Amino acid sequence: MRILIIEDDREAANYIRKGLRESGHVVDHAADGEEGLEMARAADYDVLVVDRMLPKMDGLTVVETLRAEDDRSPVLILSALGEVDHRVEGLKAGGDDYLVKPYAFAELLARVEALVRRRDPETVRTRLTVGDLEMDLLARTVLRGEEEILLQPREFRLLEFLMKHSGQVVTRTMLLEKVWDYHFDPQTNVIDVHISRLRSKIDKPFDRALLHTVRGAGYRLQA
């Protein structure tokens, strides 16, 4: 998932960002309401995590503005204000959920995934399968047959994207945007290097190849 955190407390934002990235998500951060509003307008996020008390523009105003512009991205509001009236205000402003500080990261992650699951059940699948290749997104493990395959974090994200689009041609531009979060061509062979490493782990030791190059187009993972 691609997630935007709008939080002025840098320590709290870093804590959330680190946890979400470790869970395999792409995370952007804005430190005030105005910046957060502009970032939310400029990109398509799966979920927004918005602090209620923000400099320049408060979180509820950010959410109300986005809703007025017909932005339906799921929103989780974070706040130290936890009375019933405060929670009702947040939900009426357009928030989909409201989490009171202090909170456990595990609960924040569960709420984020629940919000996205309501919007798109396919986004939060926890187990992927292509032929005899299996990926457990919660345990962060990959098996081919009975053999466990050890992957680096970027290799895991690359394989996850390929598995979610199995049978389809995945272009280099799609990989740059969704796996590396690049919105420009870095003019390097970073994709070729990672594809080669991935092939050496998921295909080379086995009889049948799953990862195929589609000349002039991209790559396809197919049983």
C-alpha atoms as one frame of an Amber mdcrd trajectory, in Angstrom:
protein
   0.000   0.000   0.000   1.014   3.628  -0.457   0.350   5.610   2.713   0.593
   9.322   3.546   1.331  10.341   7.144   0.441  13.930   8.058   2.028  14.419
  11.473   3.996  17.374  12.880   5.637  15.357  15.670   8.736  14.142  13.834
   9.517  11.420  16.368   5.989  10.006  16.137   6.036  10.257  12.332   9.376
   8.413  12.122   8.041   5.692  14.425   4.950   5.142  12.269   6.886   5.387
   9.012   9.492   2.856  10.151   6.829   0.360  11.231   4.802   0.695   8.045
   7.875   0.336   5.834   8.949  -2.757   7.749   5.469  -4.115   6.988   6.177
  -3.667   3.279   4.360  -0.400   2.555   5.477   2.752   0.734   5.198   5.743
   3.056   5.320   9.517   2.473   5.334  12.143   5.223   4.093  15.724   5.518
   4.915  17.826   8.597   1.992  20.281   8.464  -1.582  20.467   7.212  -0.945
  22.582   4.130   1.863  20.351   2.891  -0.224  17.261   3.633  -3.183  18.610
   1.677  -1.024  19.325  -1.365   0.613  15.881  -1.222  -2.776  14.175  -0.901
  -4.010  16.107  -3.936  -0.931  15.254  -5.995  -0.864  11.465  -5.544  -3.178
   8.504  -5.206  -2.815   7.086  -1.667  -4.394   3.909  -0.356  -4.850   5.486
   3.075  -4.097   8.761   4.892  -2.985   8.855   8.533  -3.748  12.378   9.759
  -2.918  13.972  13.092  -5.740  16.183  14.348  -3.630  19.047  15.728  -1.368
  20.318  12.938   0.381  23.639  12.204  -0.797  25.827   9.289  -4.005  23.796
   8.809  -5.544  21.434  11.362  -6.172  17.808  10.469  -9.966  18.030  10.420
  -9.812  20.919   7.945  -7.485  18.873   5.743  -9.955  15.991   5.731 -12.990
  18.243   5.190 -11.227  19.915   2.249 -10.382  16.598   0.615 -13.919  15.329
   1.055 -15.296  18.532  -0.466 -13.041  17.840  -3.467 -14.518  14.321  -3.703
 -11.343  12.583  -2.497 -12.572   9.303  -0.965  -9.211   7.999   0.280  -9.644
   6.209   3.634  -8.546   8.423   6.542  -7.356   7.410  10.009  -7.304  10.372
  12.392  -4.789  10.391  15.255  -5.426  12.566  18.292  -4.725  13.016  21.980
  -8.328  14.252  22.256 -10.247  11.125  23.130 -13.638  12.175  24.464 -16.728
  10.923  22.650 -17.486  14.410  21.296 -13.956  14.670  19.859 -14.226  11.313
  18.119 -17.643  12.224  16.708 -16.206  15.505  15.352 -13.423  13.621  13.618
 -15.778  11.135  11.995 -18.247  13.834  10.946 -15.386  15.784   9.352 -14.866
  12.841   7.011 -12.541  10.548   8.935 -13.159   6.811   8.550 -11.571   5.862
  11.868 -10.232   7.640  14.942  -7.303   6.424  17.071  -6.524   8.032  20.416
  -2.920   8.659  21.509  -0.988   6.947  22.958  -1.524   3.872  20.818   0.260
   0.621  20.033   1.692   0.413  16.526   0.095  -3.020  16.075  -3.336  -1.440
  16.533  -2.551   1.393  14.104  -1.416  -1.118  11.471  -4.523  -3.265  12.001
  -6.790  -0.224  11.614  -4.988   0.940   8.463  -5.325  -2.504   6.891  -8.982
  -2.718   7.911  -9.721   0.632   6.234  -8.123  -0.474   2.985  -9.762  -3.902
   3.163 -13.184  -2.243   3.214 -12.262  -0.236   0.118 -10.455  -2.995  -1.798
 -10.390  -6.506  -0.312  -7.616  -7.581  -2.709  -5.168  -4.985  -1.362  -4.619
  -6.719   1.969  -4.316 -10.337   0.952  -1.866 -12.012   3.307  -0.886 -15.035
   1.187   0.039 -15.098  -2.505   0.471 -18.186  -4.698   1.789 -18.652  -8.242
   2.239 -22.320  -9.137   4.359 -23.864  -6.381   5.656 -20.441  -5.262   4.042
 -19.157  -2.069   4.495 -15.861  -0.211   3.251 -15.159   3.316   2.995 -11.392
   3.687   2.567 -11.516   7.462   5.401 -13.926   8.234   7.492 -12.365   5.410
   8.437 -15.796   4.095   8.677 -17.277   0.595   8.516 -20.976  -0.261   8.893
 -22.801  -3.544   7.637 -26.288  -2.985   9.038 -27.210   0.414  12.150 -25.026
   0.102  12.322 -21.657   1.844  13.775 -18.801  -0.226  15.546 -16.000   1.618
  15.044 -12.561   0.075  16.321  -9.086   0.826  13.570  -6.495   1.573  13.637
  -4.986  -1.945  13.632  -8.420  -3.562  10.621  -9.318  -1.417   8.731  -6.205
  -2.540   9.621  -6.886  -6.161   8.386 -10.467  -5.963   5.240  -9.388  -4.107
   4.357  -6.955  -6.902   5.039  -9.565  -9.579   2.925 -12.153  -7.746   0.023
  -9.729  -7.305   0.122  -9.205 -11.088   0.862 -12.794 -12.064   0.066 -13.619
 -15.676   0.285  -9.931 -16.615   3.126  -8.074 -18.298   4.686  -5.711 -15.754
   6.585  -2.804 -17.309   9.791  -1.226 -16.031   7.890   2.007 -15.344   5.397
   0.119 -13.171   8.250  -1.458 -11.200  10.039   1.867 -10.718   6.866   3.512
  -9.423   5.449   0.703  -7.288   8.571  -1.048  -5.976  11.137   1.759  -5.821
   8.680   4.684  -5.531  10.502   6.479  -8.364   8.460   8.716 -10.627  11.319
   9.252 -13.052  13.819   7.025 -14.861  17.011   6.924 -12.718  18.991   5.812
 -15.801  20.509   2.845 -13.952  20.265  -0.921 -14.290  18.698  -1.286 -10.831
  15.745  -3.299 -12.173  17.948  -5.657 -14.213  20.164  -6.324 -11.197  17.238
  -7.145  -8.905  15.450  -9.254 -11.528  18.655 -11.233 -12.035  19.050 -11.778
  -8.287  15.428 -12.789  -7.956  15.718 -15.290 -10.827  18.780 -16.844  -9.216
  16.717 -17.523  -6.100  13.228 -18.446  -7.309  14.040 -20.090 -10.669  17.643
 -21.229 -11.080  17.583 -24.047  -8.474  14.327 -25.433  -9.884  13.291 -27.298
 -13.041  10.667 -24.846 -14.266  11.076 -21.060 -14.642   8.334 -18.767 -13.392
   9.830 -15.338 -14.145   9.918 -14.513 -17.866  11.218 -11.534 -19.826   8.788
 -10.151 -22.393  11.100  -8.550 -24.927  10.460  -4.852 -25.423   7.689  -4.815
 -22.794   8.786  -5.963 -19.325   8.414  -9.081 -17.208   5.764 -11.667 -16.432
   5.544 -14.079 -13.506   3.551 -17.093 -14.590   3.213 -20.724 -13.591
